[in-house]
Amino acid sequence: MRRGWSVFYSPRGWICGLGLVCLCMIVSSAEFPATAGAAPPTSSTFPNPLGYVSDYAGVLDEAWRARIRSVCRDLEKKTGVELVVVTTRDIAPYTGVRQYADALYKYWRIGTVQQEHGVLLLAYLERPQASVTLGRSMIRVISPTLLRQTTRRFVDPAFQAGQYGEGLYRTVVALSSASQDIRVGQPGRRHTKAVAVFVAVLTVVGVLGFFWWVSRPDKRHPFRRIQRGEFWASGQGGFGGNFGGFGGATSGEGYD
């Protein structure tokens, strides 16, 4: 056992061991992207985007498309949030509207350039219903309560009456109004992670440099003199003399 651990008894050995431990901590704390179990969707699964408004179901006239497009454009210009509206009658191979909307959001990479400030409003007209998919940065802005209120006030009545353009337009206005205080442009997560890794590596280098400095083979360095007991020998003598003087003063007082 002593032979196996002898490398850590020398200054260089335990410095290398400390560096190895720090490196393992940095590697273990790093985040790696998860790999999907299934193959990603292809262009045969999803159509190509047509801009802010992709009316694949053909239920929006030019006036409603222009109004919805204008709101989406103004929102991105002011805040940086990317809001996209899609209508469709086919969600194959998915069975649920929410699943299709989430997959389409990822496939089109909505909000990727905008640091996850993306919103997808999908209307499924085969069984009239709508779904909203939010980027990570929008979850704290557009709450579930707001989505329920928007659905109850705008989507359900308009879809039941067959007025899809009006329902989608009012929904877009509501989502846009809730996002007016956002300003995209803060440092991204990748930049923050890179800075954190750089600081961690710099800290490790500094720690290793410090321990090398205190353990370098320099006889004039206090660390070596402490190891040889020079400081303790001189300190004990001085402390003993002081203690004796204190004792003499105390005995001089007398305790008769």
HUKA-V339405 format. One record per residue. N is the residue number from 1. RES is the residue in one small letter. PSI is psi in whole degrees, -180 to 180 (none if undefined). Layout:
N:RES:PSI
N:RES:PSI
//
This chain:
1:m:-42
2:r:-36
3:r:-38
4:g:-29
5:w:7
6:s:-24
7:v:-26
8:f:-4
9:y:-22
10:s:153
11:p:-44
12:r:-36
13:g:-49
14:w:-19
15:i:-44
16:c:-38
17:g:-41
18:l:-41
19:g:-38
20:l:-41
21:v:-45
22:c:-41
23:l:-40
24:c:-37
25:m:-40
26:i:-44
27:v:-40
28:s:-26
29:s:-9
30:a:149
31:e:133
32:f:142
33:p:141
34:a:147
35:t:135
36:a:145
37:g:-30
38:a:161
39:a:144
40:p:153
41:p:154
42:t:-179
43:s:-21
44:s:-20
45:t:-43
46:f:145
47:p:171
48:n:145
49:p:149
50:l:20
51:g:-151
52:y:-31
53:v:120
54:s:95
55:d:76
56:y:-22
57:a:-16
58:g:39
59:v:-1
60:l:129
61:d:173
62:e:-34
63:a:-47
64:w:-38
65:r:-42
66:a:-40
67:r:-44
68:i:-42
69:r:-39
70:s:-43
71:v:-44
72:c:-41
73:r:-45
74:d:-37
75:l:-46
76:e:-35
77:k:-37
78:k:-42
79:t:-25
80:g:-4
81:v:133
82:e:114
83:l:123
84:v:139
85:v:132
86:v:136
87:t:141
88:t:159
89:r:2
90:d:123
91:i:13
92:a:145
93:p:15
94:y:153
95:t:-17
96:g:148
97:v:-41
98:r:-42
99:q:-44
100:y:-43
101:a:-43
102:d:-42
103:a:-40
104:l:-39
105:y:-45
106:k:-40
107:y:-40
108:w:-10
109:r:45
110:i:131
111:g:3
112:t:-48
113:v:-28
114:q:21
115:q:51
116:e:24
117:h:69
118:g:150
119:v:130
120:l:122
121:l:110
122:l:129
123:a:122
124:y:114
125:l:-10
126:e:-42
127:r:89
128:p:113
129:q:164
130:a:156
131:s:143
132:v:126
133:t:131
134:l:145
135:g:165
136:r:-39
137:s:-11
138:m:-9
139:i:-38
140:r:-11
141:v:-47
142:i:104
143:s:160
144:p:-34
145:t:-43
146:l:-40
147:l:-41
148:r:-43
149:q:-41
150:t:-42
151:t:-44
152:r:-36
153:r:-36
154:f:-48
155:v:-55
156:d:-51
157:p:-42
158:a:-40
159:f:-36
160:q:-33
161:a:-1
162:g:14
163:q:71
164:y:-37
165:g:-46
166:e:-43
167:g:-44
168:l:-38
169:y:-47
170:r:-35
171:t:-42
172:v:-40
173:v:-41
174:a:-44
175:l:-39
176:s:-40
177:s:-35
178:a:-13
179:s:11
180:q:-23
181:d:-1
182:i:142
183:r:103
184:v:137
185:g:1
186:q:159
187:p:136
188:g:170
189:r:-36
190:r:-41
191:h:-42
192:t:-41
193:k:-41
194:a:-42
195:v:-41
196:a:-42
197:v:-41
198:f:-44
199:v:-40
200:a:-44
201:v:-42
202:l:-37
203:t:-44
204:v:-44
205:v:-41
206:g:-42
207:v:-46
208:l:-41
209:g:-39
210:f:-46
211:f:-33
212:w:-38
213:w:-42
214:v:-14
215:s:13
216:r:149
217:p:70
218:d:116
219:k:-26
220:r:-9
221:h:136
222:p:-30
223:f:-42
224:r:-38
225:r:-34
226:i:-40
227:q:-38
228:r:-7
229:g:13
230:e:-42
231:f:-39
232:w:-36
233:a:-47
234:s:-35
235:g:-36
236:q:-39
237:g:-45
238:g:-41
239:f:-37
240:g:-40
241:g:-41
242:n:-41
243:f:-37
244:g:-40
245:g:-39
246:f:-38
247:g:-39
248:g:-40
249:a:-37
250:t:-42
251:s:-26
252:g:-26
253:e:-41
254:g:137
255:y:63
256:d:none
//
